[in-house]
Amino acid sequence: MRSLKKTRLEISQNIIKLGCRGPVLVHSDVMGALGLIEKKSNSLEIISGHLNSIEQIIEEKQSYFPTFNYNFPSSKHYDVKNDVSQVGPLSEYYRKHIARWRSSIPIFNVCGKTPADINEVDTNVLTTIDPFGPGSFFDYLYKTRGVVLFYGARIESFTGIHFAEQLSGGPLYRYDKIFTGEVSCMNGQIAKTKLKYHVRPLGRLIQYDFDKIWDLICEEGLGYEFHIPSATIKAFNFHAVVNTLLTKIANNPFFMLSQANASIWEKEYNRLGRRVIASDFEHT
């Protein structure tokens, strides 16, 4: 029986073959990767086992974990130091006990051992931040040719599709919305901030076809998938995948949606004669 160390080494070597020289964004689900760690007796040992496993897989690459917290639109406040990650226990543990930096971007923030070269909020002036625009973490991951690693996580957690949508000029089926609030920074200072990003139309469904997206990634030789009992790993070259999606979106703006959902939004676009805007769905 192959050792777990050899298994992790195989995963690492295949990720290297993707040709990425940049950092790794780790989407994680501890239950989806139990087969990659020794049996543990408690939750803390499980978390520790997974972090050791990830460290072996990514080797010397710089890693970041999403620590998304979705409360900002309602609370109008984001506390960089104390707001919990709402995207899994591994990212929350990493945030609290290992990371030395967390981005000051409301909702779509990440953490790591070292800061990423991104735009942050400014305590001196009112800052408008786009979490998927120029200077965002996803822009940084794209320009540095980083890796997106799904460590037991489903590809549906691939938030980076919104960066591809933004880079394409903005999706026809979402509209920009601004959320105003405050950010409590790591140094204790308060920054007044406007968060701008393209949201799902109120009361309407947007359904992405992640199986189609993953099949495309594999067909183009841009991704890697590994299965053993109780563990699934996926990884891909973020820069190359975004470029491939941009080509597809240029030919078909609804490419990333499921066939049925694309049909609905294409009809909506034809009815309006333009992309959707907030007043089509939100009335004050």
N, C-alpha and C positions, 0 to 999 in steps of 0.2 A: 504494500500500500504506500502510495506516494506521501511524503511528509508535507505538512502545511507550509513549511518554509520553501520547499521546492515549488509548490503550487503558486505561492505568492511571487516567487522569482519568475515563473513562467508568465504570470500576468504582467509583471513589471517589464519584462523583455518585449512583450507584445505591445505594450503602451509606448515604449521607446520607438518601436517601428512606425508609429503614427507620424513621426517626424516633427514633434512639437518640442520647442526649446523653452517655452514659457512655463508659468505656474500652473497649478492644478486646482480647479474648483471642484470640491467634493460634495456631491449630493449623497446623503446616507440614509439607510434604513437598517437598523441593527438586526431586525428579525429576518431581513432578506439576505444577510451575509453570515449567518451563524455557522455555516459550514466552513468558514475560513478561520475560525478560532477554536482553541481547545475548549472543552466543556468547562463552564464556570459555575460557581455556587451562588453568586449574588450579582445584582445589577452593576455594581461598581467594577467587579472583575470582568464582566461582559464588556462594559464600555472600554476599560483599559485594554482588553484583548483586541478589540476592534481598532483602537487607535494605534496599537503596535502593528497590527496587520496592515493598516493603511500606510504607516510609515515605511514598512518594508516594500510595499507595492510602488509607492511614488519615489522611493529612494531619496535623493538629495534635492528633489524639486520643491520649490516653495509651494505651500498649500494654503488654501482659503476655504472656509466653510460658510455657507449662507446662514445668516442668523435672522431671517426675515421675521418681522413682527408687524402685524396688519392693523394695529390699533390706531395709528396716526390719524386717519380721516375722521374718526369719531372723537378721539381724545385730544387731538390737535397738539400732541406733545410726544416727543421721542427722547428717552433717556438712554444715551449711548452706553453708559456704564451699567445700568440696572435692568433695562427692558430685556425680558427673556426671549430666547429664540423660540419661535413657534413652529419650527420645521424639524423637530426630532430631538431626542435626548443626546445623541452624539454631538450635534452642533452646539447644544446648550452646555454640555460638559466642557467642550473645547473652548467655548466663549469664556466660561467662568474660571477655568483652571489652567489653561495653556496659552491662549491667545494673549498677545500684548498690545494688540490694536484692533479696533472695530470701526468701521466706516461710520461717518456721521449722517448718512443718507437715510431718511425715514423709510420705513417699510422694507425696501430691498437692500438691506445692509449685509456686509460680510465681515468676517474676522480672520485674523491670521497672526503669525508670530512677528511679521514685519509689515509696515504700511505698504499698501499698493499706491502706485502713482496715479491718483484720481483727483477729480474736483471734490472738495469738501465744502460744508457750510462755512460761512464767514460770520464771526461774531460782531464784526464792525459794520456790515451792511446787510440789507435784506437780500438773501440769496435765492435765486430760482434754480432748482435742481431737477434734472431729468435723469432718472435712474438707468435709462437705456440710451441716453444721448451721448454726444461727444464729451469725453472726460469722465464718463461713468466707469464703474468697475468692469462692465461687460466690454466697453470700448478698450480698456486696458488689457483684458484677457484676449481680445481679438488682435490687437496690435502687437502683443508680445507672443502671439502664436501659442496660447495655452491649451490645456487639456480640460475637458469636462469629464469627470469620473462619476459614475453612478455605482456607488458601493452598496449593493443590495437594494438601492432605490430604483423605482420605476422611471422610465424615460419621461413620463408625464410630468415629472418635477423639473423638466428642462425649461427654466425661466428665460434662458437665452434666446428663445424664439422671438421674444418681444424686442430684443436688440436687432434681430434680422428684419423684423417688421419696421422698426424705426429707421433703419439704414435704407430700406427700400423706398422711403418717403412717407411712411406711415400707412397702416392698414386701412382699407376702405370701410371696414366693419367695426372700427373702434374710433373713439374721439378723444381729444385731449381734454383733460380736466386738471384744475389747479386746486391743491389742498394747502391751506395756510396754517402754520402753527409755529411751535418753538422746539428747538433741539437743546437739550442739556448735554453739553460736550464733556469729554473726559476730564478736562481741566476745571470743570464746575461752571464755566461761563455759559450764558444763554445766547443762542443764535435764533433770530427770527427768520423763518424759512418758508419758501413756497415750493411745494413738490408738484411737478408737472409730469404726467405720463398719460398714455393712451389707455383708457378704461373700456371695459365691456359695457355696451349700451344697457341702460337700466331696464331690468325686467326681461332681457333677451338672452338667448343662449349662444355662446360661441363654443364650438366643439372642434378641437384640433384632431387630426388623424395622425397620432404619434406612431402608429404601426407603419404607415406610409412613409413618414419622415425617417424612421429608423431603417426601413428597407432601402430607401434612397442612400442613406449614409453608407450602408454595407455594400450596395451595388457600386458606389463610387470608390470603394476601398478606403474610406475615411474613418472607419470605426472598428472596434474590437469588442467581441462578446465572449464571455466565459461562463460556463455552467458546471457546477458540481451539486450534489444533493445539498439542499438548504442554503445555496449561495448562488447569486447571479451578479456578474460584473459587466458593465458596459462602459466604454470610453470612446471619445472621439476628439479629433483635431478641430477645435472651435473655429479657427480662422477659415479653414477649408470648408467646413460645414456651412458657415454663414454665407460664404461666397457661392456655394452650390444652391442654397436656399434663395439667395438674391436672384440668381439666374432663373430659377423656377417661378418666383414671384413676378419677375418682369414679364414672363410669358403668360402667367395666370395669377392675378392678384389674390385669388382664393385658394391657391394651391395647398396651403397647410391645413385647410379645413377638411372635415369629412365630406364625402360627396353630397349627402343630404343637406348638411349645414351650409356648404358652399352654394348650393342651389338657392337656398333661402336668402342668403346675403347678396347673391348676384341679382336676384329679382328686386331686392330692396334698392340696390345701387341703380338698376335700370329705372325703377320707379322714381327715385329722387333725381337722377341725372347727375349725381355727385356723391362724394363720400359722406358718411353720416356725421352729424354734428350734435352737440349736447341738446339743443332745443328740439330735436326730433323725438327725444325720449324723456327729457326732464323738463318739467314745467313749474315755474316758481310763481 
